């Protein structure tokens, strides 16, 4: 019993620090509180797994004690408690690894897409050629446009990159890898094209 109590206390402290870390990494991705790359890696990586394990240990033990104290700890409450946590872990795993809404990673992306211009410029209509050096001037800060390169094409994403950032990523860069890890190709179909990009 003493060992279980110690594990429960440890889980509560782990859960406390995980919640703090989630807040810090969230602000790291959106406000630049810490390195966006580090924040993203922690926030969408192992931090969630540690948090859910600590949550299950801490709350399951507390609920177990509450049920015993009220003398309703029986086969039905045991099955109900186990079923609850199985469903909770399954739901969290599905959301983290599999869920996508209409090819996008989150509803907020769908809301943003509706704000995009409806008459984009096609790549054949532009002649601007950007390099890494010239592209970084369009970082969305100090009134500048927010340009982003994806697969050799430069898009004006000023409506999405508010204050030069979007989900921890900064404008004025080639974000091809980041884009393909979170979006479908159709996301770009209504984006204004402003030029081509070469990192040579």
N, C-alpha and C positions, 0 to 999 in steps of 0.2 A: 504493500500500500504506500509506504514512504517513497519507494522508487517511482511509483506512478504520479505521486504528488510533485516530486521534483521534475519529472518530465513535463507535467502540465505547466508548472511555473516557467520552465525553460521555453516551452512553446509560446507562452504568453509574451515573454520578452522578445522572442524571435518575431512574432507577429507585430509587436509594437514597432520594431526597427524596420520591418518590411513595409509597413504603412508609411513611415517616414520616408523611406527610400523611394516608394512609389510617387510621393509628392515631389521629392527633389528631382527625380528623373523626368517626371511629367513637365515640370517647369524647365528642366534642362532642354527638352525637345521643343518647347514652345517659346520660352523666354531666354534661352541661352544661359541659364543659371550655372550649368556645367557643360562640358563638351557634349554637343548633340550626339556624336557617334557613341560615346560612352553611355550617355543616357538611354539611347535607343537600344543598345545592346543589353543593358541591364533590365530595362522596362519590359522588353518583349522576349527576354531570354529566361534565365533561371530564377529571377526574382519572383515571378508568379508561382512557379512550382514550389519554392520554399514557403511562400505565403500560404498557399492552399493546404500544404501539409501541416504547418503550424496552426492554421485555423481549425482544421479537422481535429487535431489532437486536443487543442485547448477547449473548443466548444463541445466536442463529444464527451469529454470527461466531465465537464460541468453539467451537461444535460443528464448524463448518467447519474451523477450525484443527486441532482434535483429530483429525478424520477424515483430513486431509491428513498430519498427523504420523504417523498409524498406516498411511498408504498405502492407505486404503480409500475415497478420494475418487473416486467414479466415477459413472456415469449412474444407477445404482440408489440410491446413497446421496443423490445430489442430488434425485432424485424423492421419495425417502422423507422428506428434510428439508423439502422444499417442501410435501408432502402433510400432514406433521405440523403445520406452522404455519398452513396453510389451515384445517385442522380445528379447531385451537386458537382461531383468530380467529373462525371461524364459531360455535363453541360459546359463546365469551364474548359475542358479539353477540346470540345467541339468548337466553341467560340474562338479559342486561341489558335487551333491548328487548321480548321476546315471552313469556318463560316465566312461567306462573302455575299454581299448583297448586289445582285445584278452585275457581277464581275468586278465590283469595287470592294474595298476592304472595310468600309464603315459607312453608315448613313450620312455622316457629315460630308463625305466626298460627293454623294449624290446631290446634296443640297447645293454644294459649290458649283457642280456642273451646270445647274440650271442658270447660273449667273454668267456663263461663258457667252461670248459673242456668237451670233448665229450666222455671220458671213465671214468666214475665215479667208485668209489669203493662202493660196496654194504655193507650194515650194517653187514652181516654175515662174512665179511672178516676182520673186525676190532675187536680188543680186548681192546682198550683203554677205560678206564672208567673215566669220568670227574665228578668233583663236582664243586660247585660254586667257591670254593677257587682255584682249579687247572685250571678251565676254564678261569678265569680272567687274567691269565698269557698270554693268547693268544689274546691280545687286538688289534693287528695290529700295535702297536707302536714300535719304536726303532728296526725295522727289524723283529719283530715277526710275525707269521701268525695271521690271523684274523679268529677265530673260533666262531661259533654261534650255540647255541642249540635250536632245534625246536622239540617239542613233544618227548623229550627223546633221540634224535639223534643229534650228534655234526657234523656240516658241516664246511669245510674249505671254507670261503667266502672272502679270501684275495683279489680276483680280483674285488670284489664289494665294500668292506669296505676299501676305500682309506684312508690312515692315520688313520685307526681304526674307521671311522665313515661312515654312509650311511644314508642320509635323517634325520640326527639328532640322529640316534641310534648308540650306541657304541658296538663294537665287544667284545668278551670275556664274554658274558652273555647269559642267556636264554631269547630269544626274541619270544617265541611261540605266545603270545597274539598279539604282534606288527605285527608279520609275517602274521597271519591269518586275521588281520584287513586290510591288504593292498595287499596280494598276494593270488593266487590260489595254491593249493597243487602241481600242475604240475611244478611250478617254481623250485622245489627242485630236479626234476628227473635227472638233469645233474650235481648236486652238489657233489663234493667229500666228502664222509663220512669218518670221522676220529675217531669216537668212539661213546660211549653212554653217557648219562648225567643223573645224579640223584642229586636232591637238598637236599637229606637227609644227 
